[in-house]
Amino acid sequence: MSLNPIFKSETLRRNIYDWALALGLFVYFFLVAEHAKPFNRQFSLSDPTIQHPFADNERVSGIECLLLASVIPLTIIGVCSSYLKAKHQKSQAEHFHLLQITILGLLLALSIDGVITDIFKNWIARPRPDFLARCGPKKGTPLNTLVGIEVCTAPLGERLLIDGMRSTPSGHASISFSGLLYVTLWLCGQFKVVQVKAPVYKLLLCILPVLCAFYISLSRTQDYRHHFSDIVLGGSLGSVIAVGIYHKFFPRIFSNNSDKPLLSEEIETVLPVYNSVSQSS
C-alpha cells in the first residue's frame, strides 16, 4: 500500500508554507535568538530581589523543558490519534489529515513562542534573582548606586553572566504552556470532555499536561532562576499563543465538531484516490 496519494493531498499542499514557517522559526530560535545578547540594564547591589544564591542543579533544565514541551505532546498525539482511528474506524487518509494538522499546530505554537520569548528577554533584560551570584561584583562597588555589567567579575563564566540578564519572561513557563496547553486543548476537543455528559475523570486526565506546565514554571522560582512576575508573563504568553494556534486549526472545545480539524472536508479530495490504491495493493 502506497502513501503517495496522501502526501500529495491538497491538505498538505495547503499548509506547506506553515510547515516552512515552523522550520524556519526553529532554525532562527536555535541559531540566532538563543545566542543574542541582552540590553545592558543597570542594577543595584542593594536590590534584595537579585541576591539569591545560584542553584547548580536545576529541577527542570532548559533541555529537559524543551523535551517535555515537545516529546510529551507528540507522544500523546500519536497514541491518542491511533486509538481514535481504531475506535471510530477512520481511514488512513483521515488519520493522516488529523495527525498532520495537529502536529503542525504544535510546532507552530512552540516555534513562535520560542522566538517571541527570546526577543522579549533581550529587550527587557531584567536581572535574574541569582544575578549577583553570577556577577561577582568587584570590591569597592557602591551598594546604593546604579551600576552596569562592567563591575562584574563573572565567577561562573561569561555565558552565565549574560544569561543572568534574561529573566523576563520565563522561557520555561512560556515554552511549557505553549506546548502542553496546546495538547490539553487538543485532548479536550478530541474526547469532548467539556460536553455535559462527559465523565469528570476524562477531564482530569486531559488536563494533566497543563498541570505539568505549572510544575515546570513554578520550579523556576524554587531554583531562583525567575521572579514570580516572570512566570506569570511567560505562562500568559505561552497560553495566548497555544490558544490562538489551536483555534487556527480546530473549532472551540465546546463545539459538537471539536474533534474535527477546520476545513476537514478537504480530506475528501484524497479519499477516492487513496482508497483505489489501497484496493489495488
CYANA upper distance limits for C-alpha pairs under 8 A (distance plus 0.5 A):
  1 MET  CA    277 VAL  CA      7.37
  1 MET  CA    278 SER  CA      6.08
  1 MET  CA    281 SER  CA      5.69
  2 SER  CA    277 VAL  CA      7.51
  2 SER  CA    278 SER  CA      7.92
  2 SER  CA    281 SER  CA      8.34
  3 LEU  CA      7 PHE  CA      7.02
  3 LEU  CA    274 TYR  CA      8.18
  4 ASN  CA      8 LYS  CA      6.66
  5 PRO  CA      9 SER  CA      6.73
  5 PRO  CA    270 VAL  CA      7.19
  5 PRO  CA    273 VAL  CA      7.00
  5 PRO  CA    274 TYR  CA      6.28
  6 ILE  CA     93 ALA  CA      6.76
  6 ILE  CA     96 PHE  CA      8.09
  6 ILE  CA    270 VAL  CA      6.84
  6 ILE  CA    274 TYR  CA      7.26
  7 PHE  CA     12 LEU  CA      7.12
  8 LYS  CA     12 LEU  CA      7.42
  8 LYS  CA     13 ARG  CA      7.64
  9 SER  CA     13 ARG  CA      6.97
  9 SER  CA    267 ILE  CA      8.43
  9 SER  CA    269 THR  CA      7.78
  9 SER  CA    270 VAL  CA      6.29
 10 GLU  CA     14 ARG  CA      6.34
 10 GLU  CA    266 GLU  CA      7.49
 10 GLU  CA    267 ILE  CA      8.41
 10 GLU  CA    269 THR  CA      7.60
 10 GLU  CA    270 VAL  CA      8.10
 11 THR  CA     15 ASN  CA      7.15
 11 THR  CA     97 HIS  CA      7.71
 11 THR  CA    266 GLU  CA      6.69
 11 THR  CA    267 ILE  CA      7.24
 12 LEU  CA     16 ILE  CA      6.68
 12 LEU  CA    100 GLN  CA      8.12
 15 ASN  CA     19 TRP  CA      6.90
 16 ILE  CA     20 ALA  CA      6.75
 17 TYR  CA     21 LEU  CA      6.54
 18 ASP  CA     22 ALA  CA      6.70
 18 ASP  CA    104 LEU  CA      8.10
 18 ASP  CA    108 LEU  CA      8.16
 19 TRP  CA     23 LEU  CA      6.80
 19 TRP  CA    104 LEU  CA      7.06
 19 TRP  CA    108 LEU  CA      8.47
 20 ALA  CA     24 GLY  CA      6.52
 21 LEU  CA     25 LEU  CA      6.57
 21 LEU  CA    108 LEU  CA      8.24
 22 ALA  CA     26 PHE  CA      6.76
 22 ALA  CA    104 LEU  CA      8.39
 22 ALA  CA    107 LEU  CA      6.60
 22 ALA  CA    108 LEU  CA      5.62
 22 ALA  CA    111 SER  CA      6.46
 22 ALA  CA    112 ILE  CA      8.06
 23 LEU  CA     27 VAL  CA      6.85
 23 LEU  CA    111 SER  CA      8.48
 24 GLY  CA     28 TYR  CA      6.72
 25 LEU  CA     29 PHE  CA      6.44
 25 LEU  CA    111 SER  CA      6.03
 25 LEU  CA    112 ILE  CA      7.23
 25 LEU  CA    115 VAL  CA      7.44
 26 PHE  CA     30 PHE  CA      6.71
 26 PHE  CA    111 SER  CA      5.91
 27 VAL  CA     31 LEU  CA      6.38
 27 VAL  CA     32 VAL  CA      8.31
 28 TYR  CA     32 VAL  CA      5.66
 28 TYR  CA     33 ALA  CA      6.69
 28 TYR  CA    115 VAL  CA      8.05
 29 PHE  CA     33 ALA  CA      5.26
 29 PHE  CA     34 GLU  CA      6.43
 29 PHE  CA    111 SER  CA      7.86
 29 PHE  CA    114 GLY  CA      6.95
 29 PHE  CA    115 VAL  CA      5.99
 29 PHE  CA    118 ASP  CA      8.47
 30 PHE  CA     34 GLU  CA      6.19
 30 PHE  CA     35 HIS  CA      8.36
 31 LEU  CA     35 HIS  CA      7.44
 32 VAL  CA     36 ALA  CA      6.75
 33 ALA  CA    115 VAL  CA      6.96
 33 ALA  CA    118 ASP  CA      6.39
 33 ALA  CA    119 ILE  CA      7.54
 34 GLU  CA    118 ASP  CA      7.14
 36 ALA  CA    122 ASN  CA      7.83
 37 LYS  CA    122 ASN  CA      6.98
 37 LYS  CA    162 ILE  CA      7.50
 38 PRO  CA    121 LYS  CA      7.57
 38 PRO  CA    122 ASN  CA      4.38
 38 PRO  CA    123 TRP  CA      6.87
 38 PRO  CA    124 ILE  CA      8.34
 38 PRO  CA    125 ALA  CA      6.04
 38 PRO  CA    162 ILE  CA      7.80
 38 PRO  CA    165 MET  CA      7.09
 38 PRO  CA    166 ARG  CA      7.21
 39 PHE  CA    122 ASN  CA      6.45
 39 PHE  CA    123 TRP  CA      6.58
 39 PHE  CA    124 ILE  CA      7.77
 39 PHE  CA    125 ALA  CA      6.01
 39 PHE  CA    165 MET  CA      8.45
 40 ASN  CA    125 ALA  CA      7.53
 40 ASN  CA    148 GLY  CA      7.28
 40 ASN  CA    149 ILE  CA      7.15
 40 ASN  CA    165 MET  CA      8.25
 41 ARG  CA    125 ALA  CA      6.72
 41 ARG  CA    126 ARG  CA      7.60
 41 ARG  CA    148 GLY  CA      7.13
 41 ARG  CA    149 ILE  CA      8.33
 41 ARG  CA    165 MET  CA      8.31
 42 GLN  CA    146 LEU  CA      6.25
 42 GLN  CA    147 VAL  CA      5.77
 42 GLN  CA    148 GLY  CA      5.21
 42 GLN  CA    149 ILE  CA      7.82
 43 PHE  CA     47 ASP  CA      8.14
 43 PHE  CA    127 PRO  CA      8.28
 43 PHE  CA    146 LEU  CA      5.69
 43 PHE  CA    147 VAL  CA      6.06
 43 PHE  CA    148 GLY  CA      6.94
 44 SER  CA    143 LEU  CA      6.93
 44 SER  CA    144 ASN  CA      6.55
 44 SER  CA    145 THR  CA      6.32
 44 SER  CA    146 LEU  CA      5.34
 44 SER  CA    147 VAL  CA      6.71
 45 LEU  CA    132 LEU  CA      7.83
 45 LEU  CA    142 PRO  CA      7.98
 45 LEU  CA    143 LEU  CA      5.41
 45 LEU  CA    144 ASN  CA      7.15
 45 LEU  CA    145 THR  CA      8.20
 45 LEU  CA    146 LEU  CA      8.48
 46 SER  CA    143 LEU  CA      5.78
 46 SER  CA    144 ASN  CA      6.26
 47 ASP  CA     51 GLN  CA      7.53
 48 PRO  CA     52 HIS  CA      8.36
 49 THR  CA    129 PRO  CA      6.06
 50 ILE  CA    127 PRO  CA      7.33
 50 ILE  CA    128 ARG  CA      6.62
 50 ILE  CA    129 PRO  CA      4.44
 50 ILE  CA    130 ASP  CA      5.81
 50 ILE  CA    131 PHE  CA      5.89
 50 ILE  CA    132 LEU  CA      6.57
 51 GLN  CA    129 PRO  CA      6.75
 51 GLN  CA    130 ASP  CA      6.26
 51 GLN  CA    131 PHE  CA      7.34
 51 GLN  CA    132 LEU  CA      6.16
 51 GLN  CA    133 ALA  CA      7.60
 52 HIS  CA    129 PRO  CA      6.08
 52 HIS  CA    130 ASP  CA      5.13
 52 HIS  CA    131 PHE  CA      8.15
 52 HIS  CA    132 LEU  CA      8.16
 52 HIS  CA    133 ALA  CA      7.87
 52 HIS  CA    224 TYR  CA      7.02
 53 PRO  CA    130 ASP  CA      5.88
 53 PRO  CA    133 ALA  CA      6.59
 53 PRO  CA    224 TYR  CA      7.80
 54 PHE  CA    130 ASP  CA      5.82
 54 PHE  CA    133 ALA  CA      6.49
 54 PHE  CA    134 ARG  CA      7.75
 54 PHE  CA    223 ASP  CA      8.30
 54 PHE  CA    224 TYR  CA      7.68
 55 ALA  CA    223 ASP  CA      6.34
 55 ALA  CA    224 TYR  CA      7.74
 58 GLU  CA    223 ASP  CA      6.66
 59 ARG  CA    219 SER  CA      6.83
 59 ARG  CA    220 ARG  CA      8.32
 59 ARG  CA    223 ASP  CA      7.61
 60 VAL  CA     64 GLU  CA      6.44
 60 VAL  CA     65 CYS  CA      6.70
 60 VAL  CA    216 ILE  CA      7.04
 60 VAL  CA    219 SER  CA      7.63
 60 VAL  CA    220 ARG  CA      8.41
 61 SER  CA     65 CYS  CA      6.59
 62 GLY  CA     66 LEU  CA      6.87
 62 GLY  CA    172 HIS  CA      7.59
 63 ILE  CA     67 LEU  CA      6.76
 64 GLU  CA     68 LEU  CA      6.51
 65 CYS  CA     69 ALA  CA      6.53
 65 CYS  CA    172 HIS  CA      6.75
 65 CYS  CA    175 ILE  CA      8.14
 65 CYS  CA    176 SER  CA      7.28
 65 CYS  CA    216 ILE  CA      7.86
 66 LEU  CA     70 SER  CA      6.66
 66 LEU  CA    175 ILE  CA      7.66
 66 LEU  CA    176 SER  CA      8.04
 67 LEU  CA     71 VAL  CA      5.80
 67 LEU  CA     72 ILE  CA      7.96
 68 LEU  CA     72 ILE  CA      5.96
 68 LEU  CA     73 PRO  CA      8.45
 68 LEU  CA    176 SER  CA      7.92
 69 ALA  CA     73 PRO  CA      7.22
 69 ALA  CA    175 ILE  CA      7.05
 69 ALA  CA    176 SER  CA      5.43
 69 ALA  CA    177 PHE  CA      8.24
 69 ALA  CA    178 SER  CA      8.25
 69 ALA  CA    179 GLY  CA      5.48
 69 ALA  CA    180 LEU  CA      6.33
 70 SER  CA     74 LEU  CA      6.63
 70 SER  CA    110 LEU  CA      8.41
 70 SER  CA    179 GLY  CA      6.78
 70 SER  CA    180 LEU  CA      8.49
 71 VAL  CA     75 THR  CA      6.46
 72 ILE  CA     76 ILE  CA      6.63
 72 ILE  CA    180 LEU  CA      8.37
 73 PRO  CA     77 ILE  CA      6.47
 73 PRO  CA    106 LEU  CA      8.49
 73 PRO  CA    179 GLY  CA      7.29
 73 PRO  CA    180 LEU  CA      6.92
 73 PRO  CA    183 VAL  CA      6.15
 74 LEU  CA     78 GLY  CA      6.59
 74 LEU  CA    103 ILE  CA      7.75
 75 THR  CA     79 VAL  CA      6.63
 76 ILE  CA     80 CYS  CA      6.35
 76 ILE  CA    183 VAL  CA      8.33
 77 ILE  CA     81 SER  CA      6.24
 77 ILE  CA     99 LEU  CA      7.98
 77 ILE  CA    102 THR  CA      8.17
 77 ILE  CA    103 ILE  CA      8.34
 77 ILE  CA    183 VAL  CA      8.08
 78 GLY  CA     82 SER  CA      6.78
 78 GLY  CA     99 LEU  CA      8.08
 79 VAL  CA     83 TYR  CA      6.81
 80 CYS  CA     84 LEU  CA      6.58
 81 SER  CA     85 LYS  CA      6.53
 81 SER  CA     95 HIS  CA      7.66
 81 SER  CA     98 LEU  CA      8.21
 81 SER  CA     99 LEU  CA      7.62
 82 SER  CA     86 ALA  CA      6.85
 82 SER  CA     95 HIS  CA      8.20
 83 TYR  CA     87 LYS  CA      6.59
 84 LEU  CA     88 HIS  CA      6.39
 84 LEU  CA     89 GLN  CA      8.34
 84 LEU  CA     90 LYS  CA      8.31
 85 LYS  CA     89 GLN  CA      5.93
 85 LYS  CA     90 LYS  CA      5.29
 85 LYS  CA     91 SER  CA      7.88
 85 LYS  CA     95 HIS  CA      6.78
 86 ALA  CA     90 LYS  CA      7.25
 90 LYS  CA     94 GLU  CA      6.52
 90 LYS  CA     95 HIS  CA      6.87
 91 SER  CA     95 HIS  CA      6.70
 92 GLN  CA     96 PHE  CA      6.58
 93 ALA  CA     97 HIS  CA      6.57
 93 ALA  CA    267 ILE  CA      7.53
 93 ALA  CA    270 VAL  CA      7.57
 93 ALA  CA    271 LEU  CA      6.86
 93 ALA  CA    274 TYR  CA      7.60
 94 GLU  CA     98 LEU  CA      6.80
 94 GLU  CA    267 ILE  CA      7.01
 95 HIS  CA     99 LEU  CA      6.71
 96 PHE  CA    100 GLN  CA      6.37
 97 HIS  CA    101 ILE  CA      6.72
 97 HIS  CA    264 SER  CA      8.48
 97 HIS  CA    267 ILE  CA      7.23
 98 LEU  CA    102 THR  CA      6.50
 98 LEU  CA    260 LYS  CA      8.17
 98 LEU  CA    261 PRO  CA      7.25
 99 LEU  CA    103 ILE  CA      6.48
100 GLN  CA    104 LEU  CA      6.55
101 ILE  CA    105 GLY  CA      6.73
101 ILE  CA    249 PHE  CA      7.37
101 ILE  CA    261 PRO  CA      7.70
102 THR  CA    106 LEU  CA      6.87
102 THR  CA    186 TRP  CA      8.43
102 THR  CA    249 PHE  CA      8.29
103 ILE  CA    107 LEU  CA      6.67
104 LEU  CA    108 LEU  CA      6.63
105 GLY  CA    109 ALA  CA      6.62
105 GLY  CA    245 ILE  CA      6.57
105 GLY  CA    246 TYR  CA      6.84
105 GLY  CA    249 PHE  CA      7.56
106 LEU  CA    110 LEU  CA      6.76
106 LEU  CA    179 GLY  CA      6.79
106 LEU  CA    182 TYR  CA      7.25
106 LEU  CA    183 VAL  CA      8.15
107 LEU  CA    111 SER  CA      6.49
108 LEU  CA    112 ILE  CA      6.34
108 LEU  CA    245 ILE  CA      7.78
109 ALA  CA    113 ASP  CA      6.46
109 ALA  CA    178 SER  CA      6.31
109 ALA  CA    179 GLY  CA      7.20
109 ALA  CA    182 TYR  CA      8.28
109 ALA  CA    241 ILE  CA      6.52
109 ALA  CA    242 ALA  CA      6.14
109 ALA  CA    245 ILE  CA      6.62
110 LEU  CA    114 GLY  CA      6.54
110 LEU  CA    175 ILE  CA      6.80
110 LEU  CA    178 SER  CA      6.42
110 LEU  CA    179 GLY  CA      6.49
111 SER  CA    115 VAL  CA      6.85
112 ILE  CA    116 ILE  CA      6.71
112 ILE  CA    241 ILE  CA      8.25
113 ASP  CA    117 THR  CA      6.40
113 ASP  CA    174 SER  CA      7.30
113 ASP  CA    175 ILE  CA      6.95
113 ASP  CA    178 SER  CA      7.28
113 ASP  CA    237 LEU  CA      8.00
113 ASP  CA    238 GLY  CA      6.71
113 ASP  CA    241 ILE  CA      7.18
114 GLY  CA    118 ASP  CA      6.77
114 GLY  CA    171 GLY  CA      7.95
114 GLY  CA    174 SER  CA      8.27
114 GLY  CA    175 ILE  CA      6.99
115 VAL  CA    119 ILE  CA      6.78
116 ILE  CA    120 PHE  CA      6.78
117 THR  CA    121 LYS  CA      6.61
117 THR  CA    169 PRO  CA      7.06
117 THR  CA    170 SER  CA      8.30
117 THR  CA    171 GLY  CA      6.79
117 THR  CA    174 SER  CA      7.71
117 THR  CA    234 GLY  CA      8.09
118 ASP  CA    122 ASN  CA      6.80
118 ASP  CA    171 GLY  CA      8.11
119 ILE  CA    123 TRP  CA      6.74
120 PHE  CA    124 ILE  CA      6.33
120 PHE  CA    168 THR  CA      7.63
120 PHE  CA    169 PRO  CA      7.38
121 LYS  CA    125 ALA  CA      6.17
121 LYS  CA    126 ARG  CA      8.17
121 LYS  CA    166 ARG  CA      5.45
121 LYS  CA    167 SER  CA      6.98
121 LYS  CA    168 THR  CA      5.78
121 LYS  CA    169 PRO  CA      6.51
122 ASN  CA    165 MET  CA      8.37
122 ASN  CA    166 ARG  CA      6.65
124 ILE  CA    166 ARG  CA      8.14
124 ILE  CA    168 THR  CA      7.05
125 ALA  CA    165 MET  CA      5.50
125 ALA  CA    166 ARG  CA      5.60
125 ALA  CA    167 SER  CA      7.27
125 ALA  CA    168 THR  CA      7.42
126 ARG  CA    165 MET  CA      5.83
126 ARG  CA    166 ARG  CA      6.38
126 ARG  CA    167 SER  CA      5.83
126 ARG  CA    168 THR  CA      6.41
127 PRO  CA    131 PHE  CA      6.24
127 PRO  CA    164 GLY  CA      6.16
127 PRO  CA    165 MET  CA      4.80
127 PRO  CA    166 ARG  CA      6.91
127 PRO  CA    167 SER  CA      6.28
128 ARG  CA    164 GLY  CA      5.81
128 ARG  CA    165 MET  CA      6.67
128 ARG  CA    166 ARG  CA      7.37
128 ARG  CA    167 SER  CA      5.38
128 ARG  CA    224 TYR  CA      8.11
128 ARG  CA    225 ARG  CA      6.37
128 ARG  CA    226 HIS  CA      6.26
128 ARG  CA    227 HIS  CA      7.67
129 PRO  CA    224 TYR  CA      6.01
129 PRO  CA    225 ARG  CA      6.48
129 PRO  CA    226 HIS  CA      6.52
129 PRO  CA    227 HIS  CA      6.93
130 ASP  CA    134 ARG  CA      7.21
130 ASP  CA    164 GLY  CA      7.94
130 ASP  CA    224 TYR  CA      6.56
130 ASP  CA    225 ARG  CA      6.99
131 PHE  CA    135 CYS  CA      6.50
131 PHE  CA    161 LEU  CA      7.95
131 PHE  CA    164 GLY  CA      5.86
131 PHE  CA    165 MET  CA      7.92
132 LEU  CA    136 GLY  CA      6.41
132 LEU  CA    137 PRO  CA      7.66
134 ARG  CA    154 ALA  CA      6.32
134 ARG  CA    155 PRO  CA      6.97
134 ARG  CA    156 LEU  CA      6.32
134 ARG  CA    157 GLY  CA      8.28
134 ARG  CA    160 LEU  CA      7.02
134 ARG  CA    161 LEU  CA      5.73
134 ARG  CA    164 GLY  CA      7.33
135 CYS  CA    149 ILE  CA      8.08
135 CYS  CA    151 VAL  CA      8.42
135 CYS  CA    152 CYS  CA      5.16
135 CYS  CA    153 THR  CA      6.59
135 CYS  CA    154 ALA  CA      5.42
135 CYS  CA    155 PRO  CA      7.45
135 CYS  CA    161 LEU  CA      6.45
136 GLY  CA    152 CYS  CA      5.90
136 GLY  CA    153 THR  CA      5.78
136 GLY  CA    154 ALA  CA      6.19
136 GLY  CA    155 PRO  CA      6.48
137 PRO  CA    141 THR  CA      7.19
137 PRO  CA    151 VAL  CA      5.95
137 PRO  CA    152 CYS  CA      4.94
137 PRO  CA    153 THR  CA      6.44
138 LYS  CA    151 VAL  CA      6.24
138 LYS  CA    152 CYS  CA      6.59
138 LYS  CA    153 THR  CA      6.82
141 THR  CA    151 VAL  CA      7.59
147 VAL  CA    151 VAL  CA      7.61
154 ALA  CA    158 GLU  CA      6.20
154 ALA  CA    160 LEU  CA      8.42
154 ALA  CA    161 LEU  CA      6.40
156 LEU  CA    160 LEU  CA      6.86
156 LEU  CA    161 LEU  CA      7.70
157 GLY  CA    161 LEU  CA      6.87
158 GLU  CA    162 ILE  CA      6.65
159 ARG  CA    163 ASP  CA      6.67
160 LEU  CA    164 GLY  CA      6.52
161 LEU  CA    165 MET  CA      7.77
162 ILE  CA    166 ARG  CA      8.03
163 ASP  CA    167 SER  CA      8.48
167 SER  CA    225 ARG  CA      7.82
167 SER  CA    226 HIS  CA      6.36
167 SER  CA    227 HIS  CA      8.11
167 SER  CA    230 ASP  CA      7.24
168 THR  CA    226 HIS  CA      8.17
168 THR  CA    230 ASP  CA      5.47
168 THR  CA    233 LEU  CA      8.14
168 THR  CA    234 GLY  CA      8.05
169 PRO  CA    174 SER  CA      8.14
169 PRO  CA    230 ASP  CA      5.12
169 PRO  CA    231 ILE  CA      7.20
169 PRO  CA    233 LEU  CA      6.13
169 PRO  CA    234 GLY  CA      5.21
170 SER  CA    174 SER  CA      6.76
170 SER  CA    217 SER  CA      8.29
170 SER  CA    226 HIS  CA      7.12
170 SER  CA    230 ASP  CA      5.60
170 SER  CA    231 ILE  CA      5.86
170 SER  CA    233 LEU  CA      7.75
170 SER  CA    234 GLY  CA      5.30
170 SER  CA    235 GLY  CA      8.14
171 GLY  CA    175 ILE  CA      6.35
171 GLY  CA    234 GLY  CA      6.88
172 HIS  CA    176 SER  CA      6.39
172 HIS  CA    216 ILE  CA      7.22
172 HIS  CA    217 SER  CA      6.42
172 HIS  CA    220 ARG  CA      8.17
172 HIS  CA    234 GLY  CA      8.18
173 ALA  CA    177 PHE  CA      6.54
173 ALA  CA    213 ALA  CA      7.42
173 ALA  CA    214 PHE  CA      8.14
173 ALA  CA    216 ILE  CA      7.32
173 ALA  CA    217 SER  CA      5.03
173 ALA  CA    231 ILE  CA      6.31
173 ALA  CA    232 VAL  CA      8.48
173 ALA  CA    234 GLY  CA      5.57
173 ALA  CA    235 GLY  CA      5.30
173 ALA  CA    238 GLY  CA      7.68
174 SER  CA    178 SER  CA      6.51
174 SER  CA    233 LEU  CA      8.49
174 SER  CA    234 GLY  CA      4.81
174 SER  CA    235 GLY  CA      5.28
174 SER  CA    236 SER  CA      7.70
174 SER  CA    237 LEU  CA      6.38
174 SER  CA    238 GLY  CA      4.61
174 SER  CA    239 SER  CA      7.87
175 ILE  CA    179 GLY  CA      6.82
175 ILE  CA    238 GLY  CA      6.60
176 SER  CA    180 LEU  CA      6.19
176 SER  CA    181 LEU  CA      8.22
176 SER  CA    213 ALA  CA      5.57
176 SER  CA    216 ILE  CA      7.66
176 SER  CA    217 SER  CA      8.09
176 SER  CA    235 GLY  CA      8.46
176 SER  CA    238 GLY  CA      7.86
177 PHE  CA    181 LEU  CA      5.57
177 PHE  CA    182 TYR  CA      7.97
177 PHE  CA    210 VAL  CA      7.26
177 PHE  CA    213 ALA  CA      6.03
177 PHE  CA    214 PHE  CA      8.41
177 PHE  CA    235 GLY  CA      6.40
177 PHE  CA    238 GLY  CA      5.48
177 PHE  CA    239 SER  CA      6.06
177 PHE  CA    242 ALA  CA      7.78
178 SER  CA    182 TYR  CA      6.50
178 SER  CA    237 LEU  CA      8.49
178 SER  CA    238 GLY  CA      4.73
178 SER  CA    239 SER  CA      6.10
178 SER  CA    240 VAL  CA      8.41
178 SER  CA    241 ILE  CA      6.72
178 SER  CA    242 ALA  CA      5.18
179 GLY  CA    183 VAL  CA      6.95
179 GLY  CA    238 GLY  CA      8.48
179 GLY  CA    242 ALA  CA      7.40
180 LEU  CA    184 THR  CA      6.64
180 LEU  CA    209 PRO  CA      5.70
180 LEU  CA    210 VAL  CA      5.80
180 LEU  CA    212 CYS  CA      8.11
180 LEU  CA    213 ALA  CA      6.78
181 LEU  CA    185 LEU  CA      6.70
181 LEU  CA    209 PRO  CA      7.33
181 LEU  CA    210 VAL  CA      5.65
181 LEU  CA    213 ALA  CA      8.17
181 LEU  CA    239 SER  CA      7.13
181 LEU  CA    242 ALA  CA      6.82
181 LEU  CA    243 VAL  CA      8.31
182 TYR  CA    186 TRP  CA      6.79
182 TYR  CA    242 ALA  CA      5.46
182 TYR  CA    243 VAL  CA      7.17
182 TYR  CA    246 TYR  CA      6.89
183 VAL  CA    187 LEU  CA      6.58
183 VAL  CA    209 PRO  CA      7.77
184 THR  CA    188 CYS  CA      6.70
184 THR  CA    206 CYS  CA      6.22
184 THR  CA    207 ILE  CA      6.07
184 THR  CA    208 LEU  CA      8.12
184 THR  CA    209 PRO  CA      6.56
184 THR  CA    210 VAL  CA      6.87
185 LEU  CA    189 GLY  CA      6.62
185 LEU  CA    243 VAL  CA      8.36
185 LEU  CA    246 TYR  CA      7.98
185 LEU  CA    253 ILE  CA      7.54
186 TRP  CA    190 GLN  CA      6.51
186 TRP  CA    246 TYR  CA      8.13
187 LEU  CA    191 PHE  CA      6.48
187 LEU  CA    192 LYS  CA      8.38
187 LEU  CA    206 CYS  CA      6.18
188 CYS  CA    192 LYS  CA      5.90
188 CYS  CA    193 VAL  CA      5.76
188 CYS  CA    194 VAL  CA      7.32
188 CYS  CA    203 LEU  CA      7.60
188 CYS  CA    206 CYS  CA      6.63
188 CYS  CA    253 ILE  CA      6.77
189 GLY  CA    193 VAL  CA      7.66
189 GLY  CA    252 ARG  CA      8.00
189 GLY  CA    253 ILE  CA      5.12
189 GLY  CA    254 PHE  CA      8.13
189 GLY  CA    258 SER  CA      5.19
189 GLY  CA    259 ASP  CA      5.63
190 GLN  CA    258 SER  CA      6.87
190 GLN  CA    259 ASP  CA      4.65
190 GLN  CA    260 LYS  CA      8.15
191 PHE  CA    259 ASP  CA      7.61
192 LYS  CA    198 ALA  CA      7.63
192 LYS  CA    253 ILE  CA      7.40
192 LYS  CA    254 PHE  CA      8.07
192 LYS  CA    256 ASN  CA      8.46
192 LYS  CA    258 SER  CA      7.36
192 LYS  CA    259 ASP  CA      7.74
193 VAL  CA    198 ALA  CA      5.68
193 VAL  CA    199 PRO  CA      7.70
193 VAL  CA    200 VAL  CA      8.22
193 VAL  CA    202 LYS  CA      6.67
193 VAL  CA    203 LEU  CA      5.83
194 VAL  CA    198 ALA  CA      7.04
194 VAL  CA    203 LEU  CA      7.68
194 VAL  CA    253 ILE  CA      7.60
194 VAL  CA    254 PHE  CA      6.81
195 GLN  CA    254 PHE  CA      7.20
198 ALA  CA    202 LYS  CA      7.79
198 ALA  CA    203 LEU  CA      8.44
199 PRO  CA    203 LEU  CA      7.66
200 VAL  CA    204 LEU  CA      6.88
201 TYR  CA    205 LEU  CA      6.71
202 LYS  CA    206 CYS  CA      6.68
203 LEU  CA    207 ILE  CA      6.85
204 LEU  CA    208 LEU  CA      7.07
207 ILE  CA    211 LEU  CA      6.99
208 LEU  CA    212 CYS  CA      6.90
209 PRO  CA    213 ALA  CA      7.06
210 VAL  CA    214 PHE  CA      6.95
211 LEU  CA    215 TYR  CA      6.95
212 CYS  CA    216 ILE  CA      6.76
213 ALA  CA    217 SER  CA      6.62
214 PHE  CA    218 LEU  CA      6.61
215 TYR  CA    219 SER  CA      6.52
216 ILE  CA    220 ARG  CA      7.53
217 SER  CA    221 THR  CA      8.22
217 SER  CA    231 ILE  CA      6.67
217 SER  CA    235 GLY  CA      8.08
218 LEU  CA    222 GLN  CA      7.31
218 LEU  CA    231 ILE  CA      7.72
219 SER  CA    223 ASP  CA      6.78
220 ARG  CA    224 TYR  CA      6.61
220 ARG  CA    225 ARG  CA      5.75
220 ARG  CA    226 HIS  CA      6.09
220 ARG  CA    231 ILE  CA      8.48
221 THR  CA    225 ARG  CA      6.50
221 THR  CA    226 HIS  CA      5.73
221 THR  CA    227 HIS  CA      6.64
221 THR  CA    228 PHE  CA      7.05
226 HIS  CA    230 ASP  CA      6.48
226 HIS  CA    231 ILE  CA      7.47
227 HIS  CA    231 ILE  CA      7.29
228 PHE  CA    232 VAL  CA      6.92
229 SER  CA    233 LEU  CA      6.65
230 ASP  CA    234 GLY  CA      6.45
231 ILE  CA    235 GLY  CA      6.32
232 VAL  CA    236 SER  CA      6.49
233 LEU  CA    237 LEU  CA      6.61
234 GLY  CA    238 GLY  CA      6.68
235 GLY  CA    239 SER  CA      6.50
236 SER  CA    240 VAL  CA      6.61
237 LEU  CA    241 ILE  CA      6.83
238 GLY  CA    242 ALA  CA      6.55
239 SER  CA    243 VAL  CA      6.55
240 VAL  CA    244 GLY  CA      6.47
241 ILE  CA    245 ILE  CA      6.48
242 ALA  CA    246 TYR  CA      6.47
243 VAL  CA    247 HIS  CA      6.69
244 GLY  CA    248 LYS  CA      6.86
245 ILE  CA    249 PHE  CA      7.42
246 TYR  CA    250 PHE  CA      6.39
247 HIS  CA    251 PRO  CA      6.38
247 HIS  CA    252 ARG  CA      7.20
248 LYS  CA    262 LEU  CA      8.41
249 PHE  CA    261 PRO  CA      6.25
249 PHE  CA    262 LEU  CA      5.95
250 PHE  CA    258 SER  CA      7.23
250 PHE  CA    259 ASP  CA      8.25
250 PHE  CA    260 LYS  CA      7.25
250 PHE  CA    261 PRO  CA      5.19
250 PHE  CA    262 LEU  CA      5.66
251 PRO  CA    255 SER  CA      6.96
251 PRO  CA    257 ASN  CA      7.46
251 PRO  CA    258 SER  CA      5.78
251 PRO  CA    260 LYS  CA      8.06
251 PRO  CA    261 PRO  CA      7.53
251 PRO  CA    262 LEU  CA      6.93
252 ARG  CA    258 SER  CA      6.52
253 ILE  CA    258 SER  CA      5.62
254 PHE  CA    258 SER  CA      7.25
260 LYS  CA    264 SER  CA      7.01
266 GLU  CA    270 VAL  CA      8.41
267 ILE  CA    271 LEU  CA      7.06
268 GLU  CA    272 PRO  CA      7.86
269 THR  CA    273 VAL  CA      8.44
270 VAL  CA    274 TYR  CA      6.41
271 LEU  CA    275 ASN  CA      6.34
272 PRO  CA    276 SER  CA      6.70
273 VAL  CA    277 VAL  CA      6.85
274 TYR  CA    278 SER  CA      6.65
275 ASN  CA    279 GLN  CA      6.71
276 SER  CA    280 SER  CA      6.82
277 VAL  CA    281 SER  CA      6.69
